[in-house]
Amino acid sequence: MTPISSPTAYERTTDFSQPLDDCWEVVPDKDWSFETSPGNARFESRSEGRAEIYLRPCAMPGDTVEIRLLPGAPRAGMFTFGFLAGFEHIRVELDLTRGELTVHTHEFHKPQPRLATKTQVDFDRVRLVWESDYLPQLPFKGSRISVILDDQCAAVVEQIDFLPESHCMFGFNGPRPGRSRGRRDPGLSTRTSASGSTRNRARATALIH
């Protein structure tokens, strides 16, 4: 599900057996929902825009965010996750059915997306690792992120000019219709560790546990 931990000793795991607490900022609207039950959470969106959930406390270099998708449950849509700090952001978008992965940042002076690649779709665990990195000719450190699907590194982006403290986020960016895998209704489970609006509109969905 969603553990949050850091190399300086903080670690948190959510199994959805209790109501969500103040570490979770979940504000659904009529076009998306996040329903929890013991062991997992079901995330579904028909929104044409973004449906996002934010997690506290703030993350920083050395932290890892892990999200676990329920094995065998159907999934579809453009899953997005990353770090946000005001207008600055590191945002990963992953098409759950086509395996298309992109990484966008707020750095308008650099080509966007910072990375675009194809990856596997048969995975159940997503990890986003945030590390410090150098920035050429600048007097402060930058960031490096790695996206790991199960145990395979799917993407690495280096030399990101990003603030050293931010909220982590996950959600859907539009339903992006695609063929979902599996036969049952989807569910979503997430873990973090630190160190649409009409019936016939396409659905983005996932089960987190």
N, C-alpha and C positions, 0 to 999 in steps of 0.2 A: 504494500500500500504506500504510504508516504512517510519515510523516515527522514528526519533532518538531523545531520550530525556534523561535527567539525573536529579537526585535528586537535583543537584545544580542549576537548572533552565534552562538548555538547552533542547529544544525539537524541533524535526523536523519531519514533515510528508510530504511524497511525494504522490501526486495523479496522476502524469504523465500527467498533463494538460499542462506542459511546458517542453521544452527540458531538458535533464539531465544536471546538472551543475557539478562543480568540486568536489562535495561531492561524486560523483559516478565515479568509475574506471571500465569502461565497455570496454573491448577490444576483441570483438568477432573475430573468424576466420571462415574459410570455413565450419567448422563442427558444429558451434553453433551460435545462434542469440538471441538477446534480443530486441524486437520491441515494442515501446511504442505507445499508443494512449490515448486520454483523458479518464481517469478513470481506465486504466489497462495497463499491460505490458505482452507480450507473450514471454516466455522463452522456447527455443527449442534446443535440442542438439542431434547430432548423433555422437559425439566424443566418442572414446573408452576410453579417459582419462577424465580429469577434465575440466569442463567449469565453471569458477568462476567469481563472481562480488564482488568488494571490496567497502566498504563504509567508508567515513570520516565524522566527525573527529574521532580520536581514542576513543575507548571505555575503560571503567575502572570499577572496582567493584562498584556496585550500579546501573549499567546500565541494561536496558532491550532492546532487539531487538525483534520486532514483525513483522511477515510476514503473510499477509493475502492472501489466495488462493481464487480465484473466485468460489463461491458456484455453484455446478452443472456442472462446466467445467471439461472435461476429464483431468486426470493427470496420469503420469506414470514415472517410473525411480527412481534412487537413489538420492534423494534430500539431499544436504549436506549444513550445515551452522555452524558457530562458530566464533572463534577468532584466529587471526594469529599475531605472533610477531617474525619475523625472523624464526629460525627453531622451535621455540616453538609454539604449537598450541593446541587448544581444538576444536575437530571436531566431529559434530554430523552427522550421516548418517541415513536417514529415507527412507525406501522403501515405496513409495506412494501407492502401490497396495497390498503389503503383510503385511504391518504394522510391519516390522522388524526394530528395532531401536538400533543403537550402538553408543557409545561415545568413541572416540580415543583421546589420548594425546601424546605428545612427550616424555613422561616419560618412557624411555627404561628400567628403573629399576623396573617398575610396570607391572603386567600382562596387556596385551592389547587384545581386547578392555577393557577399564575400566568398561564398562557396556554393556550388550546385553540383550534386552528384546523384547517382543511383545506388540504392542499397537493397538489402534483403527485406522481405515483408514478413517472413516467418520468425518473429522474435516475440518475446514476452516481457523483456526487461529493458528499460531505457535508462541510461545514466548520463548525466551532464556534469562534467568535471571542470571546475574553474580553478585555474592556476595563474600565478604571476608570470609576466613576460616582460621583455625589454622593449622600449620604443626608441628607435634610432633618433639621435639628436635631440631627445627630450629629457628633461631632468627628473622625470618621475616614471614609475613602473606602469606597464600596461597589463593586458590580460591575454590569456590563451584559454580556449575552451576545446574540450574533446567530447564527442558524442559516441557513446558505446552502446551497441544493441546486443543484448545478451553479453557475450564476452568478446565480440568483434568491434574493433574501432571503426566507425563508419565515417567520421569526419573530424578534422582538426583545423582550427582557425587561430592564427597567431597574431601578435602585435595589434591588439585591439585597444584603442584609446577609450578606456571605460572607468567610471568611478569605482573605488575600492569597496563599496558597500551598496547593496541593492536588495530589493525583494525578488524572490523567485516566483515564477508564474507557469501555469499550464492551462491549456484550453483547446478550443477549435477556432479556426479561421474560416468561416463559411462552411457549408456542408460539403462543397466540392464533390458532387455525386460520384460514386464509385461502387463497384460491386463488393458487398461485404462478405467476409469469410465466415463460414460456420452457419449453423442452423438456428441457434438459440438467440434470444435477445442479448445484446451486448452489455458488458459491465466493465467497470474500470477500477483499478486499484493502483495507488501511487505511493512511492516512498521517496523521501528526500534525506540525504545525509550530507553533512557539511564537512572538511580536512584539509430549423426554420419555422415560420409562424403559421403556415396552413397545412392541412393534412396531407396534401399531395406534394409538398415540397420535400426535396432531398434531405436526408437525415445524416448528421455526423454523430457517431456513437462509439462508445468504448466502455469496457468494464474494468475498473481498477480494484486491485485487492491488496 
